[in-house]
Amino acid sequence: VLTESHSDPPNPSPIFGRGSCSRAQWSPASVTQPQLHCGDALGSAELAYARGLELETQNDAHCVDCFFQAATSAWPAIADDLCGECTPHGRAAEVYHSALIKLITAGQSFRRFNPKQGLTVHSSAGVKTIPTGYRGFVWEPEDFDFVTPVGEYTTKELTRFYRCAGLGVTTVVTRCRRHGETFVRPKQVFSATVLLRPVVDGPQPARHYVLEFFDPLRISAVTTATCEVPLARDLTAPIVYLLSQANRDYVTNFLQPGSNSAETGLFMIEPYQPGKIPVVIVHGLLSDPFTWVDLFNEVRAHPDIIARYQFLGFQYATGEP
């Protein structure tokens, strides 16, 4: 069940935004620190995770391999505890999710991740590619231009935040507009929950893993070898991410139409889906498309609505005659 928390979480340190124009604050995803005193089965995961953090500070691409080893070593420790409505918790879950966050960011920074081909990992056995899987998306694999793990965020533009804890790492995916495309914003963002797990679960650690991306708008749980487990989901994060980067200078657009680079036109929020009823959202005088973010955040939390309707936005300089 999605948590409908009101918009008053702890105030994070902003890393995006443009002074007073920003209506939101966004902080990077936090990770745990290694605990090297562990002597149980989790010890190898802790060691690999600590080594990955060390190599990352040295700008060494082998940190990707260590984060992969840490996540896969921690998986067996949490897999047996996954059952029904239970949410992964404890030290194993902390190490797994932190290693996965680092794997996502480092994999992109060192160009080890290709959304169509997979994640490249080096080991003593040689180089291998960890395949990717995409579940439930209306987007294509090549649309995953950049993946940003979700951290703390806040905004007063929204009444509620729709998010819940579970298995996997919540992220915001950014897609950049291709040359010649129409009805598409320069940057499109959408939610994805990322999970690294064995292809086949079993009592023995599996050797073959897959890096999976789930659309939290359409998928709320994942099936393991023993049961169905709730996925971590955050439907609100892409909206706040956009708000944190937006330069909402609609007063200038009103007083001096055409004075900035704001585009006029109709934009799709998701790829075209035949059979759905289109809903066009148009802002009014002295405003911009972000005027409707609270409404949009609310309606997208209802699966029956997104199953029948497709939303589009229209943007224009409100001072135009």
N, C-alpha and C positions, 0 to 999 in steps of 0.2 A: 504494500500500500504506500503510495506516495505521501510524503510528509508535506503538509501545507503550512509551513512555517511562515510567520509574518516577517516583514522586511526589517528586522532589527537584530541581525547577528553581530558578533564581535567585529569591531571596526578594524579592517586590515590596513596594511601600508600599501598605498596604490603604486602600481608599476606602469599603469596606462592612464590615459586621460590627458586633457589639454587645459590645465588650469581650471578656471571657473566654468568652462564649457562642458566639463565632464560631469555627468550625472550619476556616475557609478565608480566604485573602486574594486580592483581585482588584484589578488596576490597569488604568487605561484603555489603549486601544490607542495605541501610540507611532507617530509619523509622522516623516518625514525633514524636514530643513531645506532650503530652496531654494538652488540653486547658480546664481546669475545670470550667471556667466561663460561658461555654455554658449553656443556660437555655432552649433551644428548645428541640425537639425530639432527637437530637444528644447527649444530655447531658448524657444519660445512657450509650451510647457507649464510650464517653470520660471517664466516671468514671470507667467502666470495663477495659478499656485500661490502664488507669493510675494504677489501682490495679494490673493488670497483670504485668506491668513493675516492680512494687515494689516487687511482689512475686518472679519474676524471679531473681532479685538481691539477694533474700534470698534463692535461690535454692529450691523453693517450687513448687511442681508439679501442684498445683492449679492455677498457672499462665496460664496453658493451658486452663482451664475452663473460665478464665477471657478473654483471647484473643478470644476464640470462642464466648463468649457473646458480646464482642465489635464488632466483624465482623458481626454477625447476627443482632445486633441492628443498625448498620450503613447501612446495605443493603437496608431497605425500603426507606432510605433517598436518595439513588442514583438510585434505580430501576426505579422511575418515570421519571428520567431525561435521561434514556438510550433510544436513538432513532437514527436510521440510522447510519450515519458516525460519530456521536458525540462520543468523547472520555470522559469517566468519569473524572470529575474535581471538584474542590471545597473541602471544609473541610471534607465532608462526604466521598468522595473518598480517601482522605489522610488517614483518620482513618481506613477505610475498608481495604485498601491495606497494611497499616502498621500492623494492627492486624492480617491479613492473613499471612504476612511474619513471624511474631512472632509465630503464631500458627503452621506454618510449622516447624520452627526450634525447638521450645519448645516441640512440639508433638513428635519429634524424640529424643530429649535430654532426655526426661522423659519416653520414651518408651510407649507413648500413641498411637503412629501411627503404624499400621500394614497395609502394602499395599494391602493385600488380604482381611483383615477383616474390616478395617476402622479406624476411630479415636475415642478413648474413651474419653468421656466427663462426668464429675461429676456435678450434680446440686442438688437443693433442692428436686427435684422429683426422684432422684436416679441416677444410672449410665446408660448411653446409648451409643450406638455405632453409630457414623455418618458414613454412608456408603460411599464408594469411587466409582467413575466411571472413566473409561479410554476410551477416544475417539480418534480414528484414528491411534493408535499406531501399529507398527509391533512387539513391545515388549509386554511381558506378565506382569501382575501386580506384580508377584514375582521378576521381574527384577529391581524394584524400590528400590534398597538397601539403597540409601541415596539421599535426595533431598536438593539442595543448592540454595536458592534464589539468583538471579543475582544482583550484585551491579555495581559499576564503574569498568571498565577495560580498558586497553590500550595495544597495541602491534604494532610494526613496521613491523611485518611479513605479515600483511594483508593490502590490498589496500582499502577495504571497510568493514563496519560493517552493517549487515543486521538485522535490528530490528525496531520495531515500538511500539508506545504507544497504549493502549487500556485497556480493562477490564481484570482483573486477574493479577497474579504475575508470572513473567518469572523466570524459574528455570533451573538448570542443574542437571540431574539425573545421578548418578553413579551406575553402575552395576559391581559387582566383579565376576571374573571368578569362576565357580564351579569346584569341583574336577573331573578330567577326561575329561573336555571339550577340544575340539580341535578347531583350527581356530578362537580362541577368545583371545583378548588381556586381560592381567591381570585386567585392568579396562577399561570398555566401558562407554562413556558418551553420553548423548543425551538431547535434549531440551524438556521441558514440560511447559505449562502454566497452573497454578493452579487457580481454581475458587471455592468459597464456595457460594452456592445459594440455595434458596428453591426448593423443588421438583416441586411445582406448584406455580407460581407467581399469585398474586391477590391483591386486594385493602387492605386486612388485612394481617398483618405479618404472615408468614407461620411458622409452628412449626417444620416441617421436612426439614432438609437441607442435601445436598450431597456435598462431597468434590470431585470435578472433576478435572481430568488431561487431557489436550488436547495436541495433537501432532501439534506444530505450523508449521511443514513442510507440513502438509496435511490439516489442518483446520485453517481458518483465521478469522472466525466469529462464534458467538454463538447466538442462537435464544432465546429470552425471551418471556414473555407473550404478549408483544406489538410489538416487532420489532427485527431486526437482528443487533447485536452489534459487532464491531470489537474487536478481542482479542488482548491483548498485546502479542507480539511475539519477540523472539530473536533467530535467527538461528546461529549467530556467537559465542555466549557465550560459548558453549561446546568446541569449538576449542581453544579459548583463555584460558579457564580453564585448558585444557590439557597442553598448552604451558607454563602456569605459574608454572606447577609442573614438567615439563620435565627437565631431566638432559641430555642435548644434547652433550654428550661427544663423538662425532663421530670421532674426531682426534685420541683418544685412540683406538677406535674400528678399525681404519685403521692401526695404528702402531703396536698394540698388539691385534690381533683378539682373541676373547674368554677371554679377560681380565676382562670383567664385566658381569653383569647379563642380558644384552640385549638379547632378544630372537630372534632366526632366524626362519622365517616361514611366511606363508600366514595367514592374519587375516581379518575377516569380520568386516565391520564397522557397519552394521545392521544385524539382523538375516536373514538367508537365505530366499529368496522370490522366489519361483518357477515361471518361466515364464519371469523373468527379464534378461536382457543382462548383463553379468558380465564385469566389467571394473577393471583390475588389475593395480594398481599404483606401480611402482618400482622406488626407488630412485637410484642415481648414486654414483660415487666415492666421498669419503669424505663428506658424507651427511647421512641423515636419512629420515624416512617417513614424517617428518614435512616439508621437502622441498616442498611438494605439498599442504600445507595447504591453500595457497592463491587460487590456482585453485579449490581445493575442496570447499572452502567457496563460490566461485562464482557459481559453477555448482549446488550446493545444493539449491541455491536461486531460481531455476527454476523448478516449479512443473512438467513440461512436461518431464524434464530430470530424476528426481527421480522416476517418474511413469514408466519409461521404463528401467532404468539402475540400477544395484546394484554395488557399489564400494567396492573393497577389496584392502588391502595394503600388500606389501611384504617387510619385514625387514631383513637385514643381516649385518654382519660386513664387511665393504667394503675392508678390507685388506686381506680377505680370497682369496687364489689363485683360 
